[in-house]
Amino acid sequence: MALWLIGAAVAIWMGLSMRNQAAKVLRRSMRLGRLLETAPAFPVVVKDDGRIEATERFVRMLGLDEPAGSLAELGERDNAGLAQKDLAELEAKVRETQRTGKGFTLHLAIEGSNRRLTVIGNIADNVIYPNGAALLWFFDSTENLRELERRTRESEEARSAFSALAGLIEAAPVPMWHRRPDMNLHFVNHAYVEAVGAIDGLQVVDDGVELLEPENGRSAADYAAEAAAENTQKERVVSATLNGERRQLRVFDIPLGASGVAGLAIDVQDLVDTKSEVRELSEAQRDLLNLMSAGVAQFDGRHGLTFANLPFQGLFSFRDQWLSEKPEFARVLDRMRENGKLPEVRDFPAWRKEREEWFRASDPTEENWLLPDGTHLRVLAQPIPYGGLLMIFEDRTEQAQLASARDILLRVRTATFDNLFEAIAVFSADGRLSIWNRLFAETWKLSDDQLIKHPRLDELLPLLAGHLKKPTQITVLGELIRMTSSNRAQRQSKAVFADGRMFQVATIPLPDGNTLFTMLDMSDTLKIEQALRDRNSALQDADAIKGKFLANMSYEFRTPLTSISGFADMLKAGIAGDLSPQAIEYVDAIVQSADRLSEQINTVLDYSQIEAGALPLAFEDVDVSALVEHIAAAKTQMAEASGVMLKVECGEAKGGMSLDPKRIAQAVGLVLDNAIRYHRQAGEVLFLARWQNDVLELVVSDNGPGIDGNDVQRLSPDSMPTGSFSAAGAMTRGLGLPLARQIIESHGGTFHLHSAQGEGTTIIMALPKT
C-alpha cells in the first residue's frame, strides 16, 4: 500500500509537473503566435505538394476574400492578389529553393494597389516541416521601395546632369578650367587644350600649361588664389595668345569653396574691335551729319542733348554756348518756342509732353510742322535702341511750293486734256488706265463710275468693242497698246465706229514707262481730203486738156506764121517790087514779131513735152568753156541792141562734162533773154561759170528792177508744180524761166532764183558732173 501510495503520489506529482510544463509551452506558443500576428513580416510555408500555410492577415493584405490553399490561389482575382508575372516568378523561385535549398529575395506587386512586397525565401526546418517545405517571409516594402526608387531616380538625374554639365564644359567654345585648393590645374576643357596647342587635357594638367601669361609680376594662379582668399568672383581683361593669334580675353576666377577655383576666359577681341568700329562710325556719322542740309539733333537716354549739327543750329537760331550745356529735350522745345520755331498750339505743355513720349516709342514718328514764318518742316523722331532719340528736321518749304505748283500744273493739264480735239488716255506699265480726258469718255460713252476704278486693259476692251463697226477690231487696238508698252515703239492704226465715224489711232511710249493712247476724229478731214482729191483730179484733167490745147494751137499757129514770115521775107527781098523805106521798116517789124512769136511757140511746145515727160535729151561730152562762149556770143547782139552790158566770166570753168548742149544753151539763153529784156537804163548782166567741187554752176545776175516776192515764191522749185507754167508765166515775164528750170532739173540739176524788187535778180543753175 505504501508503495502504491508512493507510486501514486509520484505519478500525481509527475502529472502535475507535466501539466505545468504543458501549460508553459502552451503559453509560450500563444505568445509566439501573437508575435507572428503582429510582426511586420508574414510567414508562409509552401509544402512539397504545393499547398501553403498562411495567416489570415496575409491573405487580407493581398486583398483576397477567401483563404488560399496554394500559391496559384494567391494570384490575381478581381483586381487583387499578386500580379501574374510576379506570381510565376515566385513559383519558379520556390521550386528552385525546394529542389536546391538555395534562398532568394524577390520584389512583388499587388494588383489594384500601389503597395510593394519583398519576399525572402529559404528551405524550412526539417524538424518542423520535413520533406523539403519552403518558408517564405513577406515584408511590406512599399515605402522602402519608393524611397529607393526616388533615390535611384535622383541619382540617375544627378548623374545625367553631371554628364551634361561635363559635356557642356567640354564642348564650350570658351576655355574653361578648374584648380585644386593648391591652385594647380585639375581639369581643362577642349577649348583650353586647343588654345594652348596641347594634345589633350591630361598633358595640360600634368605639365601645368597656363593659358594666361603673367601680368604685373603675378601669375594666373596668384589671381585665382586672391579670388579664393576673398571668396569673391574676380574679373579682368588681359591679352593672351589663342591658336597663335593675339586676342583680348575677359577672364573670370570663380571660387568654389573647398573644391578650389573655377575659371573661364571669353574672347572679347571682336567686341573691342566692334566698339572701336562703332566709335569710328559714330565720329564719321557726326561728320556726315554736319555736312547734311537737314538739321539733326541727338538726345541720350536722360533726354540730354548730346549732338546738334550746324544746320540744326542755323534752323532754330541756337548758339554754340547754350548747346554746349547739353540742355534737356523739354528746354530745347521751350527755346524753339521762344525763337518762333514751333507750330502754334493751344496747350503747349500737353503738346510737349506728347513729344517726350517719343523717347519710349518703339517705332519712328514723323510729323509736319508749319512754323509761323511759313516754313514747312518735316520732323522725323527715331528712337535709339540703346536709349535716346535722334531727330531730323528737313526744310520742306521749297518742296511744298513745288507741290503746290505741281497741283496747279496737274489742274492745267487736266483742263488742257479736256479741251483737246483728240481723245486721250494713258495706260500704266501694268495695263491699268491711269489718265483720260473728257473726250475719251464721251467717244466711248464710258461713265465716271467705270473710269474711276482705273480698269485694266483686258477689263476695258470688252466695254469698247460694242462701239466699233467690227467688234473684233478691238483686239487690234489692245495689241497696239501692249506692243507699245513692251517694245517702246510708236504705233498707228484706224478705228471705224458703228455710226460711220473714223478715227486715227496712235499709241506713243512715254518716258515714265506709260503708254499714251490718242484718237483723232478724221471723219470731216477725210471728207475734205476726198473732195480735194476729186478736185485735184479734175484740175489735172483740165490741165492735161489745156496742155493738149496749147500744143494743138501751137501747131495751128505755126502754119499761118510760116506763111507770114515767108511773105515778109519775099516783100523784103523785092519780089513784089521795090518798097519804100517806111514799108521796109514795117516788113522788118513783121519779121521780128514773127520770129518772136515762133520762139514763144517753140517754148510752149518744149514745155508741153517736158510736162508730158517726152522732151528728148541728147547727152554728149561738151567743153564747158566753149559752151559758155557760144551761149554768150548768141546773146551779145541782143544785149548791144538793148543797151545792156553783158559780162562773161568763165576762167575757172575748164574741162568737160556730159550734157545736152542744145537744151542747156536753150535754158541759159532763156535766162539771159529774161535778164536782157527786162533791164533798167545802163543795165548790166553778168554771166558766170564756175566749179563747186563736182558741180558746174551757171550764174546769171543782173541789176534790173527785180521780181516781185510773190512771183519769186511761185517760181521756186518747191512751190511751182508741174502744169503751172501758164499761171507763173502770166504773172512773171513769160515762159522762159519755168522752161529753163525744167530743162536744168531734167539734167539732175537745181535751179535757184534770188531776187528782190528794185535790187536785181540772180539765178544759179547747178549741174552735177556725171
C-alpha positions in Angstrom: 0.0 0.0 0.0 2.8 2.3 0.9 4.5 1.6 -2.4 1.3 2.1 -4.3 0.7 5.2 -2.3 4.2 6.4 -3.0 3.8 5.5 -6.7 0.5 7.2 -6.9 2.0 10.3 -5.3 4.9 10.2 -7.7 2.6 9.8 -10.6 0.4 12.6 -9.4 3.4 14.8 -8.9 4.8 14.0 -12.3 1.4 14.6 -13.9 1.2 17.9 -12.2 4.7 18.7 -13.4 3.9 17.7 -16.9 0.7 19.7 -16.8 2.6 22.7 -15.6 5.2 22.2 -18.3 2.4 21.8 -21.0 0.8 25.0 -19.7 4.1 26.8 -20.0 4.6 25.5 -23.6 1.0 26.5 -24.5 1.5 29.9 -23.1 4.8 30.2 -25.0 3.2 29.1 -28.2 0.4 31.6 -27.7 2.9 34.4 -27.2 4.9 33.3 -30.3 1.6 33.2 -32.3 0.7 36.6 -31.1 4.1 37.9 -32.1 3.7 36.4 -35.5 0.3 38.0 -35.8 1.7 41.4 -35.0 5.1 41.0 -36.7 5.9 43.2 -39.9 6.8 40.0 -41.7 4.3 37.4 -42.9 5.5 33.8 -42.8 4.1 31.4 -45.5 5.1 27.8 -45.7 4.9 26.1 -49.0 4.9 22.3 -48.7 6.4 19.9 -51.2 2.9 19.2 -52.6 2.3 22.9 -53.3 -0.1 23.5 -50.5 0.6 26.6 -48.3 0.1 27.6 -44.8 -0.5 31.4 -44.4 -2.2 33.6 -41.8 -5.5 35.2 -42.5 -3.8 38.6 -42.1 -1.5 37.9 -45.0 -4.5 36.9 -47.2 -6.3 40.1 -46.3 -3.1 42.1 -47.1 -3.2 40.7 -50.7 -6.9 41.8 -50.9 -8.3 38.3 -51.2 -11.6 37.5 -49.8 -11.1 33.7 -49.3 -8.2 31.8 -47.7 -5.6 30.4 -50.2 -4.7 26.8 -50.2 -1.8 27.0 -52.8 0.5 29.6 -54.4 -1.6 29.7 -57.5 -4.6 30.9 -55.4 -2.5 33.9 -54.4 -2.7 35.2 -58.0 -4.8 37.9 -59.5 -8.5 37.7 -58.7 -11.0 40.5 -59.0 -8.2 43.1 -59.2 -6.5 41.7 -56.1 -3.7 39.3 -55.3 -0.2 39.0 -56.8 0.4 40.0 -60.4 0.5 37.0 -62.7 4.0 37.9 -63.9 5.4 38.2 -60.3 3.4 35.0 -59.2 5.0 33.0 -62.0 8.5 34.2 -61.0 7.7 33.4 -57.3 6.6 29.9 -58.1 9.8 29.3 -60.1 11.9 30.6 -57.2 10.0 28.4 -54.7 10.5 25.3 -56.8 14.2 26.1 -57.1 14.5 26.5 -53.3 12.7 23.3 -52.6 14.9 21.5 -55.0 18.3 23.0 -54.2 17.8 24.7 -50.8 19.0 28.0 -52.2 17.5 31.1 -50.8 16.2 34.1 -52.8 14.8 37.6 -52.5 12.1 38.9 -54.8 10.1 42.1 -55.1 6.4 41.6 -55.9 3.5 43.9 -56.8 -0.2 43.6 -55.7 -2.8 44.1 -58.4 -5.0 47.1 -57.9 -2.7 48.6 -55.3 0.5 50.7 -55.3 1.8 48.6 -52.4 5.0 46.5 -53.0 6.1 43.3 -51.2 9.6 41.9 -50.7 9.7 38.1 -50.2 12.7 36.2 -48.7 12.6 32.5 -49.3 14.6 29.7 -47.7 14.1 25.9 -47.0 12.0 25.2 -43.9 13.4 23.3 -40.8 13.1 19.5 -41.5 12.1 19.0 -37.8 9.1 21.2 -38.2 8.3 20.6 -41.9 10.0 17.6 -43.2 10.1 16.6 -46.9 11.5 19.9 -48.2 9.0 22.6 -47.4 9.9 26.2 -48.3 9.5 29.0 -45.7 8.7 32.4 -47.3 8.8 35.7 -45.4 6.8 38.5 -46.9 7.6 42.1 -46.0 5.6 45.2 -46.8 8.4 47.3 -48.5 6.2 49.9 -50.2 7.8 52.9 -48.5 11.3 51.5 -48.7 11.0 50.7 -52.4 9.5 54.2 -53.1 12.4 55.8 -51.3 14.8 53.5 -53.1 13.2 54.4 -56.5 13.3 58.1 -55.6 16.9 58.0 -54.6 17.7 55.9 -57.7 15.9 58.4 -59.9 17.7 61.3 -58.2 21.0 59.6 -58.6 20.3 59.0 -62.3 19.2 62.6 -62.8 22.3 63.8 -60.9 24.5 61.5 -63.0 22.8 62.7 -66.2 23.1 66.4 -65.1 26.7 65.9 -64.2 27.3 64.2 -67.6 25.5 67.0 -69.4 27.4 69.6 -67.4 30.7 67.9 -68.1 29.8 67.6 -71.8 28.8 71.2 -71.9 32.0 72.3 -70.3 34.0 70.1 -72.6 32.1 71.4 -75.7 32.1 75.0 -74.6 33.7 77.3 -77.2 35.5 79.3 -74.5 38.4 77.9 -72.5 37.4 76.7 -69.0 39.4 75.1 -66.2 39.4 74.1 -62.6 42.1 74.5 -59.9 42.6 72.4 -56.8 42.8 74.2 -53.5 46.6 74.3 -54.0 45.9 76.3 -57.2 47.3 73.6 -59.5 45.3 72.8 -62.6 42.9 69.9 -62.1 40.7 69.9 -65.2 40.6 71.8 -68.6 38.2 71.6 -71.4 38.8 71.0 -75.1 38.8 74.8 -76.0 41.6 75.3 -73.4 43.6 72.4 -75.0 43.2 73.9 -78.5 44.1 77.4 -77.3 47.4 76.3 -75.8 48.1 73.9 -78.6 48.4 70.8 -76.5 47.5 67.2 -77.3 44.9 66.6 -74.6 43.8 67.7 -71.2 46.0 65.3 -69.3 49.1 66.8 -70.9 47.9 70.3 -69.9 47.3 69.2 -66.3 50.5 67.1 -65.9 52.7 69.9 -67.4 50.8 72.7 -65.8 50.4 74.6 -69.1 48.9 78.0 -68.3 46.6 79.8 -70.8 47.3 83.2 -69.4 50.7 84.9 -69.3 52.0 86.6 -66.0 50.7 90.1 -65.6 52.4 92.7 -63.4 54.6 90.0 -61.9 51.6 87.9 -60.9 50.7 84.6 -62.5 47.2 83.3 -63.3 47.4 81.1 -60.2 48.1 84.1 -58.0 44.9 85.9 -59.3 42.9 82.7 -58.6 44.4 82.4 -55.1 43.3 86.0 -54.4 39.7 85.2 -55.5 39.7 82.1 -53.3 41.1 84.1 -50.3 38.4 86.8 -50.7 35.8 84.3 -51.7 34.7 86.7 -54.4 34.5 86.3 -58.1 37.2 88.3 -59.9 37.1 89.6 -63.4 39.8 91.2 -65.6 40.7 91.8 -69.2 44.1 90.6 -70.4 45.9 89.8 -73.6 46.7 86.3 -74.5 47.6 84.1 -77.5 44.9 81.8 -78.7 45.7 79.5 -81.6 48.7 81.5 -82.5 46.7 84.8 -82.6 46.9 87.7 -80.1 43.4 88.2 -78.6 41.8 90.2 -75.8 40.2 88.0 -73.1 37.8 88.7 -70.3 38.9 86.3 -67.5 36.8 85.2 -64.6 38.1 83.5 -61.4 35.2 81.9 -59.5 35.9 80.5 -56.0 34.2 77.1 -55.2 35.0 76.9 -51.5 36.9 73.8 -50.5 36.6 72.5 -54.1 39.1 75.1 -55.4 38.6 77.8 -58.1 37.0 77.6 -61.5 38.0 79.8 -64.3 36.9 80.7 -67.8 38.1 83.1 -70.5 35.8 84.8 -73.0 37.3 86.2 -76.2 36.3 89.9 -76.4 38.6 90.9 -79.2 35.6 91.1 -81.6 33.8 93.2 -79.0 36.8 95.5 -78.6 37.1 95.8 -82.4 33.3 96.4 -82.7 33.4 99.1 -80.0 36.3 100.7 -81.9 34.4 100.5 -85.2 31.2 101.9 -83.5 33.2 104.7 -82.1 34.8 105.5 -85.5 31.4 105.1 -87.2 29.8 107.4 -84.7 32.5 110.0 -85.3 32.1 109.6 -89.1 28.4 109.8 -88.7 28.6 113.1 -86.9 31.0 114.4 -89.5 28.4 113.3 -92.2 25.5 114.8 -90.2 27.4 118.1 -90.1 27.5 118.1 -93.9 23.8 117.4 -94.3 21.4 120.2 -95.3 18.8 118.9 -92.8 19.1 119.7 -89.1 20.0 116.8 -86.8 19.9 116.6 -83.0 20.6 113.6 -80.8 19.5 113.1 -77.2 20.7 110.5 -74.8 18.6 108.2 -72.5 18.3 111.0 -69.9 16.9 113.4 -72.5 20.0 115.5 -72.7 21.2 116.9 -76.0 24.4 115.2 -77.0 24.8 116.4 -80.6 23.5 119.1 -82.9 24.8 119.7 -86.4 25.3 123.1 -87.9 22.1 123.2 -90.0 20.1 122.5 -86.8 21.8 125.4 -85.1 21.0 127.7 -88.0 17.5 126.5 -88.5 16.4 127.1 -84.9 18.8 130.1 -84.2 20.7 128.3 -81.4 24.1 129.4 -80.1 27.0 127.1 -79.5 27.5 128.2 -75.9 23.9 127.3 -75.0 24.1 124.0 -76.8 27.3 123.1 -75.1 25.4 123.0 -71.8 23.6 119.9 -73.1 20.1 121.1 -72.4 17.3 118.6 -71.9 14.7 117.9 -74.5 12.0 120.0 -72.8 14.3 123.0 -72.6 15.2 122.7 -76.3 11.5 122.8 -77.2 11.0 125.8 -74.9 13.8 127.6 -76.6 12.4 126.7 -80.0 9.1 128.2 -79.0 10.8 131.4 -77.8 12.5 131.7 -81.2 9.2 131.2 -83.0 10.4 127.9 -84.5 7.5 125.7 -83.3 3.9 125.3 -84.6 1.4 127.3 -82.8 -0.6 125.0 -80.5 -3.3 125.7 -77.9 -1.9 123.7 -75.0 1.9 123.8 -75.3 2.7 121.8 -72.1 0.4 118.9 -73.2 2.0 119.1 -76.7 5.5 119.0 -75.2 4.6 116.0 -73.0 3.3 114.1 -76.1 6.7 114.7 -77.8 8.6 113.5 -74.8 6.8 110.1 -75.3 8.9 109.7 -78.4 11.8 108.5 -76.2 9.7 105.5 -75.1 8.2 104.7 -78.5 9.3 101.5 -80.4 8.8 102.9 -83.9 9.9 106.1 -85.5 7.5 109.0 -85.6 7.1 111.5 -88.5 5.3 114.9 -88.3 5.0 118.0 -90.4 5.5 121.3 -88.7 4.2 124.6 -90.2 6.0 127.4 -88.5 4.6 130.9 -88.1 7.0 132.3 -90.7 5.6 129.9 -93.3 8.4 127.4 -93.1 7.4 123.7 -93.6 9.4 121.3 -91.6 9.4 117.5 -91.9 10.3 116.1 -88.5 11.5 112.5 -88.0 12.0 111.2 -84.5 13.9 107.9 -84.4 14.3 106.1 -81.0 17.8 104.8 -80.4 18.0 101.1 -79.4 20.4 101.8 -76.5 18.4 104.7 -75.3 17.9 108.2 -76.5 16.3 109.9 -79.6 17.6 111.0 -82.9 15.6 113.9 -84.5 15.9 115.1 -88.1 14.5 118.4 -89.3 14.1 118.7 -93.0 13.1 122.1 -94.5 10.3 121.2 -97.0 9.3 124.8 -97.8 10.5 124.6 -101.4 9.0 121.1 -101.8 5.7 122.4 -100.6 5.8 125.2 -103.0 6.8 122.8 -105.8 3.9 120.5 -104.7 1.5 123.5 -104.9 2.9 124.4 -108.3 2.6 120.7 -109.3 -1.1 120.7 -108.3 -1.7 123.7 -110.4 0.1 122.1 -113.3 -2.0 119.0 -112.9 -5.1 121.1 -113.0 -3.9 122.9 -116.0 -3.0 119.6 -117.6 -6.5 118.2 -116.9 -8.1 121.4 -118.3 -5.8 121.2 -121.3 -6.6 117.5 -121.9 -10.3 118.1 -121.6 -10.2 120.8 -124.2 -8.2 118.9 -126.8 -9.7 117.8 -130.1 -8.1 114.4 -129.5 -9.4 111.7 -127.2 -6.5 110.8 -124.9 -5.9 108.0 -122.4 -2.7 106.9 -120.6 -2.2 103.3 -119.6 0.4 102.4 -117.0 3.0 99.7 -117.4 0.7 97.1 -115.8 -2.0 97.8 -118.3 -4.2 99.9 -116.0 -6.0 103.0 -117.2 -4.5 106.0 -115.2 -5.4 109.2 -117.1 -8.1 110.1 -119.6 -9.8 113.3 -120.9 -13.4 114.1 -121.2 -13.5 113.5 -125.0 -12.2 109.9 -124.4 -15.1 109.2 -122.1 -17.6 110.8 -124.5 -16.2 109.0 -127.5 -16.5 105.5 -125.9 -19.6 106.5 -123.8 -17.9 105.5 -120.5 -19.3 106.7 -117.2 -17.3 108.1 -114.4 -18.1 105.1 -112.2 -16.4 102.9 -114.8 -13.4 105.0 -115.3 -12.7 106.0 -111.7 -12.0 102.3 -110.9 -9.0 102.6 -113.2 -9.8 99.3 -115.0 -7.2 97.1 -116.6 -6.9 96.9 -120.3 -8.4 93.4 -120.5 -11.4 94.7 -118.5 -11.8 97.9 -120.6 -11.6 96.3 -124.1 -15.0 94.5 -123.8 -16.7 97.8 -122.9 -15.3 99.4 -126.0 -15.9 96.6 -128.6 -19.6 97.3 -129.0 -19.0 100.8 -130.4 -16.9 99.6 -133.3 -18.2 98.7 -136.8 -16.3 95.4 -136.4 -16.1 94.5 -132.7 -13.2 92.1 -133.4 -11.1 95.1 -134.3 -10.9 95.9 -130.6 -8.2 93.2 -130.3 -6.0 95.2 -132.7 -6.3 98.3 -130.5 -5.4 96.2 -127.5 -2.3 94.7 -129.2 -1.2 98.2 -130.2 -1.2 99.3 -126.6 0.6 96.1 -125.4 3.2 96.2 -128.1 4.0 99.9 -127.5 4.3 99.2 -123.8 6.7 96.3 -124.3 8.6 97.4 -127.4 8.6 101.1 -126.6 7.8 102.0 -130.3 5.1 104.2 -131.7 2.2 102.5 -133.5 -0.7 103.8 -135.6 -3.9 102.4 -136.9 -7.5 103.4 -137.7 -10.8 102.6 -135.9 -14.2 102.7 -137.7 -17.2 103.2 -135.4 -20.6 101.7 -136.0 -22.0 105.2 -136.6 -19.6 105.8 -139.5 -17.1 107.9 -137.7 -13.4 107.2 -138.5 -10.6 107.8 -136.0 -6.9 108.0 -136.5 -5.4 105.9 -133.6 -1.9 106.3 -132.3 0.0 104.7 -129.3 3.1 106.6 -128.1 5.5 105.3 -125.4 6.1 107.9 -122.6 9.4 108.4 -120.8 7.9 107.2 -117.5 7.1 103.7 -118.9 3.4 104.5 -119.6 1.7 104.4 -122.9 -0.3 107.3 -124.5 -3.4 106.3 -126.5 -4.7 109.1 -128.8 -7.8 109.1 -131.1 -8.3 111.9 -133.7 -11.7 112.1 -135.4 -10.8 112.1 -139.1 -14.3 111.9 -140.5 -14.5 115.5 -141.6 -10.9 115.6 -142.7 -11.3 112.5 -144.8 -14.4 114.1 -146.4 -12.4 117.2 -147.2 -9.4 115.2 -148.4 -11.7 113.2 -150.7 -13.2 116.4 -152.1 -9.7 117.9 -152.6 -8.6 114.7 -154.2 -11.5 114.8 -156.6 -10.8 118.5 -157.3 -7.2 117.8 -157.9 -8.1 115.0 -160.3 -10.4 117.4 -162.2 -7.7 120.1 -162.2 -5.1 117.6 -163.6 -7.6 116.6 -166.3 -8.2 120.2 -167.1 -4.5 120.9 -167.2 -3.9 118.0 -169.5 -6.7 119.3 -171.8 -5.1 122.7 -171.6 -1.7 121.3 -172.5 -3.1 119.5 -175.4 -5.0 122.6 -176.4 -1.8 124.7 -176.3 0.2 122.0 -178.3 -2.5 121.9 -180.9 -2.8 125.6 -181.0 1.0 125.9 -181.4 0.9 123.7 -184.4 -2.0 125.5 -185.7 -0.3 128.9 -185.3 2.9 127.6 -186.9 1.3 127.2 -190.4 0.0 130.8 -190.8 3.1 132.1 -189.0 5.3 130.4 -191.6 3.3 131.9 -194.4 3.5 135.4 -192.8 7.3 135.0 -192.3 7.7 133.8 -195.9 5.7 136.6 -197.5 7.5 139.1 -195.3 10.9 137.8 -196.5 9.7 137.9 -200.1 8.5 141.5 -199.7 11.8 142.5 -198.1 13.7 140.8 -201.0 11.8 142.9 -203.5 10.0 140.1 -205.3 6.8 142.2 -205.3 8.7 145.3 -206.3 10.7 147.9 -204.6 9.4 149.1 -201.2 9.5 152.5 -199.7 11.7 153.0 -196.7 8.7 153.1 -194.4 7.4 149.8 -195.9 10.7 148.2 -195.4 10.5 149.2 -191.7 7.0 147.7 -191.5 8.3 144.5 -193.1 11.2 144.3 -190.6 8.8 144.7 -187.8 6.6 141.9 -189.2 9.7 139.6 -189.5 10.8 140.4 -185.9 7.4 139.8 -184.5 7.0 136.5 -186.4 10.4 135.3 -185.1 9.5 136.2 -181.6 6.1 134.5 -181.9 7.8 131.5 -183.4 10.2 131.4 -180.4 7.3 131.6 -177.9 5.5 128.8 -179.7 8.7 126.6 -179.6 8.9 127.4 -175.9 5.3 126.3 -175.3 5.9 123.1 -177.3 9.1 122.3 -175.3 7.3 122.9 -172.0 4.4 120.7 -173.1 6.9 117.9 -173.9 8.7 118.3 -170.6 5.4 118.0 -168.7 4.5 115.0 -170.7 7.9 113.5 -170.0 8.7 113.4 -173.7 11.4 116.1 -174.1 14.2 114.4 -176.0 17.7 114.9 -174.5 20.9 114.1 -176.4 23.8 113.8 -174.0 27.4 114.3 -175.2 30.7 115.3 -173.9 30.9 119.1 -174.1 33.7 121.5 -173.3 32.3 123.9 -170.7 34.2 127.0 -171.7 33.3 126.6 -175.4 29.7 126.1 -174.5 29.7 129.3 -172.3 31.3 131.3 -175.1 28.8 130.0 -177.6 25.9 131.0 -175.4 27.3 134.4 -174.7 28.1 135.1 -178.4 24.5 134.3 -179.3 23.2 136.9 -176.9 25.8 139.6 -177.5 23.9 141.3 -180.4 20.6 141.3 -178.4 22.4 142.9 -175.4 24.0 145.6 -177.6 20.7 146.3 -179.2 19.0 146.7 -175.8 21.8 148.9 -174.4 22.8 146.3 -171.8 26.4 145.4 -170.9 26.9 141.6 -170.9 29.9 140.4 -168.9 31.1 136.8 -169.3 33.4 135.1 -166.8 34.4 131.5 -167.4 38.1 131.4 -166.4 37.5 128.8 -163.8 35.1 126.8 -165.9 37.5 124.5 -167.6 37.1 120.9 -168.6 34.2 118.9 -170.0 31.1 117.1 -168.8 28.2 115.1 -170.3 25.0 117.1 -171.1 22.7 118.1 -173.9 24.4 121.3 -175.2 21.3 122.4 -177.2 18.9 122.2 -174.3 21.4 123.7 -171.8 22.1 126.6 -174.3 18.3 127.0 -174.6 17.8 127.1 -170.8 20.7 129.6 -170.3 19.6 131.6 -173.3 16.1 131.9 -171.8 17.5 133.2 -168.6 19.8 135.7 -170.4 16.8 136.8 -172.5 14.9 137.5 -169.4 17.8 139.4 -167.9 18.5 141.5 -171.0 14.9 142.1 -172.0 13.8 143.5 -168.6 16.6 145.9 -167.7 16.9 149.4 -166.4 18.9 152.3 -168.0 22.6 151.4 -168.4 21.9 147.9 -167.1 24.5 145.2 -166.6 24.2 141.4 -166.9 26.9 139.0 -165.5 27.2 135.5 -166.9 29.5 133.4 -164.7 30.5 129.8 -165.0 32.4 128.1 -162.1 33.0 124.7 -160.5 31.9 123.9 -156.9 33.5 120.6 -156.3 31.9 118.3 -159.0 29.0 120.7 -159.6 29.0 123.2 -162.5 27.3 126.4 -161.6 26.0 128.7 -164.3 25.1 132.1 -162.7 23.2 134.9 -164.4 22.9 138.1 -162.4 21.5 141.5 -163.4 20.9 144.8 -161.7 17.4 145.2 -163.2 14.2 146.0 -161.4 14.0 142.6 -159.9 11.0 140.3 -159.5 8.2 140.7 -157.0 8.4 138.5 -154.0 5.2 136.6 -154.7 6.4 135.8 -158.2 9.7 134.6 -156.8 7.8 132.3 -154.4 5.8 130.9 -157.3 8.9 130.4 -159.4 10.8 128.4 -156.7 11.1 124.7 -157.3 9.2 123.7 -154.1 6.1 125.9 -154.9 5.9 125.5 -158.7 4.3 122.2 -159.5 4.1 120.7 -162.9 1.4 122.2 -165.1 1.6 125.7 -163.5 3.8 127.3 -166.2 1.0 129.3 -167.8 0.0 130.9 -164.5 3.6 131.6 -163.5 4.4 132.9 -166.9 1.4 135.2 -166.9 2.4 136.6 -163.5 6.1 137.0 -164.3 7.8 137.6 -167.7 6.8 134.8 -169.9 7.5 131.1 -170.1 11.4 131.4 -170.2 12.2 130.9 -166.5 9.8 128.0 -165.9 11.1 126.2 -169.0 14.7 126.8 -168.1 14.1 125.4 -164.6 12.5 122.3 -166.1 15.5 121.8 -168.5 18.0 122.1 -165.7 16.1 119.7 -163.5 15.8 117.2 -166.3 19.7 117.1 -166.2 19.5 116.3 -162.5 20.5 119.8 -161.5 18.9 122.5 -159.4 17.5 126.0 -160.2 17.8 128.7 -157.6 16.3 132.2 -158.1 17.2 135.1 -155.7 15.5 138.4 -156.3 14.0 141.4 -154.6 12.1 144.2 -156.2 14.5 147.0 -157.1 17.6 145.0 -156.3 18.1 142.9 -159.3 17.9 139.1 -159.9 20.4 136.3 -159.5 19.8 132.8 -160.9 22.1 129.9 -160.1 21.8 126.8 -162.3 23.8 123.9 -160.8 24.6 120.8 -162.9 26.2 117.8 -161.3 29.1 116.2 -163.1 28.2 112.6 -164.1 
